[in-house]
Amino acid sequence: MYPKEQACQGERLSGILLPKALLALQELYPKDILGKEVSPRRWKVQSRKAFFSGSWYPSDPDACRRQIESFLGSAPAISLGLLEPLGGIVPHAGWVFSGRIAASVVALLRSSGHPDTIVLFGGHLGPRDPSWIMPEGSWETPFGPVEVDEELAAELMAEFPLERELPGYAQPDNTIEVQLPILSHFFPKSRILPIGVAPTTEGIRIGSRCAELILKRGVKALILGSTDLTHYGPAYGFCPKGRASQAEPWVREVLDRAVIERLLDMEPQGILLEALKEKNACCPGAAAAAVACIRALGAKTAQVVSYATSRDVMEAEDFVGYVGIIYGK
């Protein structure tokens, strides 16, 4: 993809979900094309494809590692005012635009130790879209596949009407995929739980309940919410202040600042109300669910790690805002 396309993917890409009826037939009639009996497990593709590898981030593991390390070398020095980081907000554009911010947040999470599970809330979803979960298998990265926490997924699916995105039939999703090589680099032994969350009250409940289940199981977890901020320009159908050079200060100081303040307030409902009204975050459901989860785990403090827009990298009439935030005790 070209850089402009990498700056943000504003809507979910169409994909195919395996019909439940077909799954049932496969379980009842587990035969291969020659009619021989096979294990039902063989009918399921267990590794989710990395659709954006080689375009939005490097596909070669050594190149991937070098770029992550270069991000840290250019990351802003901040004094972390948290005793125990619990999670954060990260952007999800191509790495050339927002990889440094995402890597800076994840690197700061290392001080809390190696997590058993990393819950990633993402998804370009509207209020009428169903929330989804990847309940099993793994997700490909340049460093190898990352396994899903199937136990936690099953517990959430038992309580919420989440659509199942099976690895072999899932649609491309940059909101979560572009985080995975960074997470795998810093936390190679951790499992993940990818969840796409609609911007609704139920989405907030999913986040809160996820924290309760984590505490009940006694596992160590880190939580990430993936969202970009304001999308400005003709490509996004939003340019009320004219050309980008004239509008960028307004986007930075008014629109993006307003939603960042809500994120720092750690009020999930306020995040939804702000973003749905002003359109200054593309994945408010993910952000609100992550904050709800992190709060329920005991977070009391929030801190901005870094902020930028895509115009800091490439001047264009279409641009997107990005922020990295860390939460903790």
C-alpha positions as a Markdown table, in Angstrom:
| # | Residue | x | y | z |
|---|---|---|---|---|
| 1 | Met | 0.0 | 0.0 | 0.0 |
| 2 | Tyr | 1.1 | 3.6 | -0.6 |
| 3 | Pro | 1.9 | 5.9 | 2.3 |
| 4 | Lys | -1.4 | 7.8 | 2.1 |
| 5 | Glu | -3.3 | 4.5 | 2.4 |
| 6 | Gln | -1.2 | 3.5 | 5.4 |
| 7 | Ala | -2.0 | 6.7 | 7.3 |
| 8 | Cys | -5.3 | 5.1 | 8.4 |
| 9 | Gln | -7.7 | 2.5 | 7.2 |
| 10 | Gly | -11.0 | 4.2 | 8.0 |
| 11 | Glu | -13.4 | 1.4 | 7.6 |
| 12 | Arg | -13.5 | -2.3 | 8.1 |
| 13 | Leu | -12.5 | -4.2 | 5.0 |
| 14 | Ser | -15.1 | -6.7 | 3.8 |
| 15 | Gly | -14.3 | -10.3 | 4.5 |
| 16 | Ile | -15.9 | -13.7 | 4.9 |
| 17 | Leu | -17.0 | -15.2 | 8.2 |
| 18 | Leu | -17.4 | -19.0 | 8.1 |
| 19 | Pro | -21.1 | -19.7 | 8.5 |
| 20 | Lys | -22.0 | -21.6 | 11.6 |
| 21 | Ala | -24.0 | -24.1 | 9.6 |
| 22 | Leu | -20.9 | -25.0 | 7.6 |
| 23 | Leu | -18.9 | -25.4 | 10.8 |
| 24 | Ala | -21.6 | -27.7 | 12.1 |
| 25 | Leu | -21.5 | -29.8 | 8.9 |
| 26 | Gln | -17.7 | -30.0 | 9.0 |
| 27 | Glu | -17.8 | -31.3 | 12.6 |
| 28 | Leu | -20.5 | -33.9 | 11.6 |
| 29 | Tyr | -18.8 | -35.0 | 8.4 |
| 30 | Pro | -15.0 | -34.6 | 8.8 |
| 31 | Lys | -13.8 | -36.1 | 5.6 |
| 32 | Asp | -11.1 | -34.9 | 3.2 |
| 33 | Ile | -11.6 | -34.6 | -0.6 |
| 34 | Leu | -10.8 | -38.4 | -1.0 |
| 35 | Gly | -13.6 | -39.3 | 1.5 |
| 36 | Lys | -11.1 | -40.4 | 4.2 |
| 37 | Glu | -11.8 | -39.7 | 7.8 |
| 38 | Val | -9.8 | -36.8 | 9.2 |
| 39 | Ser | -9.6 | -35.0 | 12.5 |
| 40 | Pro | -12.2 | -32.2 | 12.7 |
| 41 | Arg | -9.3 | -30.0 | 13.8 |
| 42 | Arg | -7.8 | -30.2 | 10.3 |
| 43 | Trp | -10.8 | -28.4 | 8.8 |
| 44 | Lys | -9.9 | -25.2 | 10.7 |
| 45 | Val | -7.1 | -23.0 | 9.5 |
| 46 | Gln | -5.3 | -22.1 | 12.7 |
| 47 | Ser | -3.1 | -19.2 | 11.8 |
| 48 | Arg | -4.5 | -15.8 | 10.8 |
| 49 | Lys | -2.7 | -14.2 | 7.9 |
| 50 | Ala | -0.6 | -11.1 | 8.3 |
| 51 | Phe | -2.3 | -9.0 | 5.5 |
| 52 | Phe | -0.2 | -5.9 | 6.1 |
| 53 | Ser | 3.2 | -7.4 | 6.5 |
| 54 | Gly | 5.6 | -6.1 | 3.9 |
| 55 | Ser | 3.7 | -2.9 | 3.2 |
| 56 | Trp | 2.6 | -1.3 | 6.5 |
| 57 | Tyr | 5.6 | -2.8 | 8.4 |
| 58 | Pro | 8.6 | -5.0 | 7.4 |
| 59 | Ser | 8.0 | -8.7 | 6.7 |
| 60 | Asp | 11.6 | -9.7 | 7.3 |
| 61 | Pro | 12.2 | -10.3 | 11.0 |
| 62 | Asp | 15.6 | -8.7 | 11.1 |
| 63 | Ala | 14.3 | -5.6 | 9.3 |
| 64 | Cys | 11.3 | -5.6 | 11.7 |
| 65 | Arg | 13.6 | -5.8 | 14.7 |
| 66 | Arg | 15.9 | -3.0 | 13.4 |
| 67 | Gln | 13.0 | -0.7 | 12.8 |
| 68 | Ile | 11.5 | -1.2 | 16.3 |
| 69 | Glu | 14.9 | -0.5 | 17.8 |
| 70 | Ser | 15.2 | 2.6 | 15.7 |
| 71 | Phe | 11.8 | 3.8 | 17.0 |
| 72 | Leu | 13.1 | 3.6 | 20.5 |
| 73 | Gly | 16.3 | 5.5 | 19.6 |
| 74 | Ser | 14.2 | 8.4 | 18.4 |
| 75 | Ala | 11.4 | 8.2 | 21.0 |
| 76 | Pro | 10.9 | 11.2 | 23.3 |
| 77 | Ala | 12.4 | 10.9 | 26.8 |
| 78 | Ile | 9.7 | 11.0 | 29.4 |
| 79 | Ser | 9.6 | 10.6 | 33.1 |
| 80 | Leu | 7.1 | 7.8 | 33.8 |
| 81 | Gly | 4.9 | 8.8 | 36.8 |
| 82 | Leu | 3.5 | 5.3 | 37.2 |
| 83 | Leu | 4.4 | 2.6 | 39.7 |
| 84 | Glu | 2.9 | -0.2 | 37.7 |
| 85 | Pro | 1.8 | 0.2 | 34.0 |
| 86 | Leu | -1.3 | -1.7 | 33.1 |
| 87 | Gly | -1.9 | -0.7 | 29.5 |
| 88 | Gly | -2.2 | 2.0 | 27.0 |
| 89 | Ile | -3.7 | 3.6 | 23.9 |
| 90 | Val | -1.8 | 3.1 | 20.6 |
| 91 | Pro | -2.2 | 4.3 | 17.0 |
| 92 | His | -2.5 | 1.9 | 14.1 |
| 93 | Ala | -1.3 | 3.5 | 10.9 |
| 94 | Gly | 1.6 | 2.2 | 8.8 |
| 95 | Trp | 4.8 | 2.2 | 10.9 |
| 96 | Val | 6.3 | 5.0 | 9.0 |
| 97 | Phe | 3.6 | 7.3 | 10.4 |
| 98 | Ser | 2.8 | 5.9 | 13.9 |
| 99 | Gly | 5.1 | 3.0 | 14.6 |
| 100 | Arg | 7.4 | 5.2 | 16.8 |
| 101 | Ile | 4.4 | 6.2 | 19.1 |
| 102 | Ala | 3.1 | 2.6 | 19.4 |
| 103 | Ala | 6.6 | 1.2 | 20.1 |
| 104 | Ser | 7.2 | 3.9 | 22.7 |
| 105 | Val | 4.0 | 2.9 | 24.6 |
| 106 | Val | 4.8 | -0.8 | 24.5 |
| 107 | Ala | 8.4 | -0.3 | 25.6 |
| 108 | Leu | 7.2 | 1.5 | 28.7 |
| 109 | Leu | 4.9 | -1.4 | 29.6 |
| 110 | Arg | 8.0 | -3.6 | 30.1 |
| 111 | Ser | 8.5 | -2.2 | 33.5 |
| 112 | Ser | 5.5 | -4.2 | 34.8 |
| 113 | Gly | 7.1 | -7.5 | 33.8 |
| 114 | His | 6.2 | -10.1 | 31.2 |
| 115 | Pro | 2.4 | -10.6 | 30.8 |
| 116 | Asp | 0.7 | -14.0 | 30.4 |
| 117 | Thr | -1.9 | -12.3 | 28.1 |
| 118 | Ile | -2.1 | -9.1 | 26.1 |
| 119 | Val | -5.7 | -8.0 | 25.4 |
| 120 | Leu | -6.0 | -5.9 | 22.3 |
| 121 | Phe | -9.2 | -3.9 | 21.7 |
| 122 | Gly | -9.5 | -2.6 | 18.1 |
| 123 | Gly | -11.8 | -2.7 | 15.1 |
| 124 | His | -13.2 | 0.0 | 12.9 |
| 125 | Leu | -16.8 | -0.4 | 14.1 |
| 126 | Gly | -19.8 | 1.8 | 14.3 |
| 127 | Pro | -22.6 | 1.7 | 16.9 |
| 128 | Arg | -24.7 | -0.7 | 14.8 |
| 129 | Asp | -21.8 | -3.1 | 14.1 |
| 130 | Pro | -21.4 | -6.3 | 16.1 |
| 131 | Ser | -18.4 | -6.7 | 18.3 |
| 132 | Trp | -16.2 | -9.6 | 17.5 |
| 133 | Ile | -13.5 | -11.8 | 19.0 |
| 134 | Met | -10.8 | -14.1 | 17.7 |
| 135 | Pro | -11.4 | -17.1 | 19.9 |
| 136 | Glu | -8.7 | -19.6 | 18.8 |
| 137 | Gly | -5.6 | -20.2 | 16.9 |
| 138 | Ser | -2.8 | -17.8 | 16.3 |
| 139 | Trp | -1.9 | -14.6 | 14.3 |
| 140 | Glu | 1.1 | -14.5 | 12.0 |
| 141 | Thr | 3.9 | -12.0 | 12.6 |
| 142 | Pro | 7.5 | -11.7 | 11.1 |
| 143 | Phe | 8.7 | -13.3 | 14.4 |
| 144 | Gly | 6.4 | -16.3 | 14.2 |
| 145 | Pro | 2.8 | -16.9 | 15.2 |
| 146 | Val | 1.3 | -15.4 | 18.4 |
| 147 | Glu | -1.1 | -17.7 | 20.2 |
| 148 | Val | -4.6 | -16.7 | 21.3 |
| 149 | Asp | -5.7 | -17.0 | 24.9 |
| 150 | Glu | -8.5 | -19.4 | 24.1 |
| 151 | Glu | -9.6 | -19.8 | 27.8 |
| 152 | Leu | -10.3 | -16.1 | 28.3 |
| 153 | Ala | -11.9 | -15.9 | 24.9 |
| 154 | Ala | -14.3 | -18.7 | 25.8 |
| 155 | Glu | -15.3 | -17.0 | 29.0 |
| 156 | Leu | -16.2 | -13.8 | 27.3 |
| 157 | Met | -18.0 | -15.6 | 24.5 |
| 158 | Ala | -20.2 | -17.3 | 27.1 |
| 159 | Glu | -21.4 | -13.9 | 28.3 |
| 160 | Phe | -21.5 | -11.7 | 25.3 |
| 161 | Pro | -22.9 | -12.1 | 21.7 |
| 162 | Leu | -19.5 | -11.7 | 20.1 |
| 163 | Glu | -19.0 | -12.7 | 16.4 |
| 164 | Arg | -16.3 | -15.3 | 16.0 |
| 165 | Glu | -13.5 | -14.4 | 13.6 |
| 166 | Leu | -11.8 | -17.7 | 12.9 |
| 167 | Pro | -8.2 | -17.4 | 11.8 |
| 168 | Gly | -8.6 | -18.7 | 8.3 |
| 169 | Tyr | -11.7 | -16.6 | 7.5 |
| 170 | Ala | -11.0 | -13.3 | 9.3 |
| 171 | Gln | -11.0 | -10.0 | 7.4 |
| 172 | Pro | -7.9 | -7.8 | 7.3 |
| 173 | Asp | -7.7 | -5.6 | 10.4 |
| 174 | Asn | -4.8 | -3.1 | 10.7 |
| 175 | Thr | -6.0 | -1.9 | 14.1 |
| 176 | Ile | -4.6 | -5.0 | 15.8 |
| 177 | Glu | -2.2 | -6.5 | 13.3 |
| 178 | Val | 0.3 | -3.6 | 13.2 |
| 179 | Gln | 0.7 | -3.9 | 17.0 |
| 180 | Leu | 1.6 | -7.6 | 17.0 |
| 181 | Pro | 5.3 | -7.5 | 15.7 |
| 182 | Ile | 6.0 | -4.8 | 18.4 |
| 183 | Leu | 4.4 | -6.8 | 21.1 |
| 184 | Ser | 6.1 | -10.0 | 19.9 |
| 185 | His | 9.4 | -8.2 | 20.0 |
| 186 | Phe | 9.1 | -7.1 | 23.6 |
| 187 | Phe | 6.9 | -10.0 | 24.9 |
| 188 | Pro | 7.8 | -13.1 | 22.9 |
| 189 | Lys | 6.1 | -15.5 | 25.3 |
| 190 | Ser | 2.8 | -13.7 | 25.8 |
| 191 | Arg | -0.5 | -14.8 | 24.3 |
| 192 | Ile | -3.0 | -12.3 | 22.8 |
| 193 | Leu | -6.7 | -11.8 | 22.8 |
| 194 | Pro | -7.9 | -9.7 | 19.8 |
| 195 | Ile | -11.4 | -8.2 | 20.3 |
| 196 | Gly | -13.1 | -5.7 | 18.0 |
| 197 | Val | -15.4 | -3.5 | 20.0 |
| 198 | Ala | -18.4 | -1.4 | 18.8 |
| 199 | Pro | -18.8 | 2.1 | 20.4 |
| 200 | Thr | -21.7 | 1.1 | 22.7 |
| 201 | Thr | -22.4 | 0.7 | 26.4 |
| 202 | Glu | -22.1 | -3.1 | 25.8 |
| 203 | Gly | -18.6 | -2.5 | 24.5 |
| 204 | Ile | -17.7 | -0.8 | 27.8 |
| 205 | Arg | -19.2 | -3.8 | 29.7 |
| 206 | Ile | -17.0 | -6.2 | 27.6 |
| 207 | Gly | -14.0 | -4.2 | 28.7 |
| 208 | Ser | -15.0 | -4.2 | 32.4 |
| 209 | Arg | -15.9 | -7.9 | 32.4 |
| 210 | Cys | -12.6 | -8.8 | 30.8 |
| 211 | Ala | -10.8 | -7.2 | 33.7 |
| 212 | Glu | -12.9 | -9.2 | 36.2 |
| 213 | Leu | -12.1 | -12.4 | 34.5 |
| 214 | Ile | -8.4 | -11.6 | 34.4 |
| 215 | Leu | -8.4 | -10.9 | 38.1 |
| 216 | Lys | -10.5 | -14.1 | 38.8 |
| 217 | Arg | -8.0 | -16.2 | 36.9 |
| 218 | Gly | -5.0 | -14.6 | 38.6 |
| 219 | Val | -3.1 | -14.1 | 35.3 |
| 220 | Lys | -0.9 | -11.1 | 34.5 |
| 221 | Ala | -2.3 | -9.1 | 31.6 |
| 222 | Leu | -1.6 | -5.9 | 29.7 |
| 223 | Ile | -4.3 | -4.0 | 27.9 |
| 224 | Leu | -4.1 | -2.0 | 24.7 |
| 225 | Gly | -6.8 | 0.1 | 23.0 |
| 226 | Ser | -6.0 | 0.9 | 19.3 |
| 227 | Thr | -7.3 | 4.1 | 17.8 |
| 228 | Asp | -6.2 | 6.9 | 15.6 |
| 229 | Leu | -7.6 | 10.4 | 16.1 |
| 230 | Thr | -9.0 | 13.0 | 13.7 |
| 231 | His | -9.0 | 12.2 | 10.0 |
| 232 | Tyr | -8.9 | 15.5 | 8.0 |
| 233 | Gly | -9.0 | 16.1 | 4.3 |
| 234 | Pro | -11.0 | 15.5 | 1.1 |
| 235 | Ala | -10.2 | 11.7 | 1.2 |
| 236 | Tyr | -12.1 | 11.5 | 4.5 |
| 237 | Gly | -14.9 | 13.9 | 3.5 |
| 238 | Phe | -13.9 | 16.3 | 6.3 |
| 239 | Cys | -12.3 | 19.6 | 5.6 |
| 240 | Pro | -14.3 | 22.4 | 7.2 |
| 241 | Lys | -11.3 | 24.6 | 7.8 |
| 242 | Gly | -9.9 | 24.5 | 4.3 |
| 243 | Arg | -6.5 | 23.4 | 3.3 |
| 244 | Ala | -4.5 | 21.1 | 5.6 |
| 245 | Ser | -1.8 | 23.7 | 6.4 |
| 246 | Gln | -4.6 | 26.0 | 7.7 |
| 247 | Ala | -6.5 | 23.3 | 9.5 |
| 248 | Glu | -3.7 | 21.4 | 11.2 |
| 249 | Pro | -3.4 | 23.7 | 14.2 |
| 250 | Trp | -7.2 | 23.5 | 14.7 |
| 251 | Val | -7.1 | 19.7 | 14.5 |
| 252 | Arg | -4.2 | 19.5 | 17.0 |
| 253 | Glu | -5.4 | 22.0 | 19.5 |
| 254 | Val | -9.2 | 21.6 | 19.4 |
| 255 | Leu | -10.4 | 18.2 | 18.0 |
| 256 | Asp | -7.5 | 16.0 | 19.0 |
| 257 | Arg | -6.9 | 17.7 | 22.3 |
| 258 | Ala | -10.5 | 17.3 | 23.3 |
| 259 | Val | -10.5 | 13.5 | 22.8 |
| 260 | Ile | -7.1 | 13.1 | 24.4 |
| 261 | Glu | -8.5 | 14.9 | 27.5 |
| 262 | Arg | -11.3 | 12.3 | 27.6 |
| 263 | Leu | -8.8 | 9.5 | 27.3 |
| 264 | Leu | -6.8 | 11.0 | 30.2 |
| 265 | Asp | -9.9 | 11.4 | 32.3 |
| 266 | Met | -10.4 | 7.6 | 32.1 |
| 267 | Glu | -14.2 | 7.9 | 31.7 |
| 268 | Pro | -15.3 | 5.4 | 29.0 |
| 269 | Gln | -18.7 | 6.9 | 28.5 |
| 270 | Gly | -17.1 | 10.3 | 28.0 |
| 271 | Ile | -14.8 | 8.9 | 25.3 |
| 272 | Leu | -17.7 | 7.5 | 23.4 |
| 273 | Leu | -19.8 | 10.7 | 23.6 |
| 274 | Glu | -16.9 | 12.9 | 22.5 |
| 275 | Ala | -15.7 | 10.7 | 19.6 |
| 276 | Leu | -19.2 | 9.9 | 18.3 |
| 277 | Lys | -20.1 | 13.6 | 18.3 |
| 278 | Glu | -16.9 | 15.2 | 17.0 |
| 279 | Lys | -15.6 | 12.2 | 14.9 |
| 280 | Asn | -12.1 | 12.7 | 16.4 |
| 281 | Ala | -11.3 | 9.1 | 17.0 |
| 282 | Cys | -11.8 | 6.3 | 14.5 |
| 283 | Cys | -12.1 | 3.4 | 17.0 |
| 284 | Pro | -13.8 | 4.9 | 20.1 |
| 285 | Gly | -15.3 | 1.5 | 21.1 |
| 286 | Ala | -11.8 | 0.0 | 21.3 |
| 287 | Ala | -10.5 | 3.0 | 23.3 |
| 288 | Ala | -13.5 | 3.0 | 25.7 |
| 289 | Ala | -13.4 | -0.7 | 26.3 |
| 290 | Ala | -9.6 | -0.6 | 26.9 |
| 291 | Val | -10.0 | 2.2 | 29.4 |
| 292 | Ala | -12.9 | 0.4 | 31.2 |
| 293 | Cys | -10.7 | -2.7 | 31.4 |
| 294 | Ile | -7.7 | -0.9 | 32.7 |
| 295 | Arg | -9.7 | 1.1 | 35.3 |
| 296 | Ala | -11.2 | -2.2 | 36.6 |
| 297 | Leu | -7.7 | -3.6 | 36.9 |
| 298 | Gly | -6.8 | -0.7 | 39.3 |
| 299 | Ala | -5.4 | 2.1 | 37.1 |
| 300 | Lys | -5.5 | 5.6 | 38.7 |
| 301 | Thr | -3.1 | 7.6 | 36.5 |
| 302 | Ala | -2.8 | 8.3 | 32.8 |
| 303 | Gln | 0.0 | 10.0 | 30.9 |
| 304 | Val | 0.6 | 11.1 | 27.3 |
| 305 | Val | 3.7 | 9.4 | 25.8 |
| 306 | Ser | 3.7 | 11.1 | 22.4 |
| 307 | Tyr | 1.5 | 12.9 | 19.9 |
| 308 | Ala | 1.9 | 13.6 | 16.2 |
| 309 | Thr | 0.0 | 13.8 | 12.9 |
| 310 | Ser | 0.9 | 12.1 | 9.6 |
| 311 | Arg | 1.9 | 15.6 | 8.3 |
| 312 | Asp | 4.9 | 15.4 | 10.6 |
| 313 | Val | 6.1 | 12.6 | 8.3 |
| 314 | Met | 4.6 | 13.6 | 4.9 |
| 315 | Glu | 2.9 | 16.9 | 4.0 |
| 316 | Ala | -0.4 | 16.1 | 2.4 |
| 317 | Glu | -3.9 | 17.5 | 2.2 |
| 318 | Asp | -5.2 | 14.4 | 4.0 |
| 319 | Phe | -3.8 | 13.7 | 7.4 |
| 320 | Val | -4.5 | 11.8 | 10.7 |
| 321 | Gly | -3.7 | 12.4 | 14.3 |
| 322 | Tyr | -2.0 | 9.9 | 16.6 |
| 323 | Val | -1.5 | 9.6 | 20.3 |
| 324 | Gly | 0.2 | 7.2 | 22.7 |
| 325 | Ile | -1.1 | 7.1 | 26.3 |
| 326 | Ile | 0.0 | 4.9 | 29.2 |
| 327 | Tyr | -2.2 | 4.0 | 32.2 |
| 328 | Gly | -1.2 | 2.5 | 35.5 |
| 329 | Lys | -1.3 | 2.5 | 39.3 |
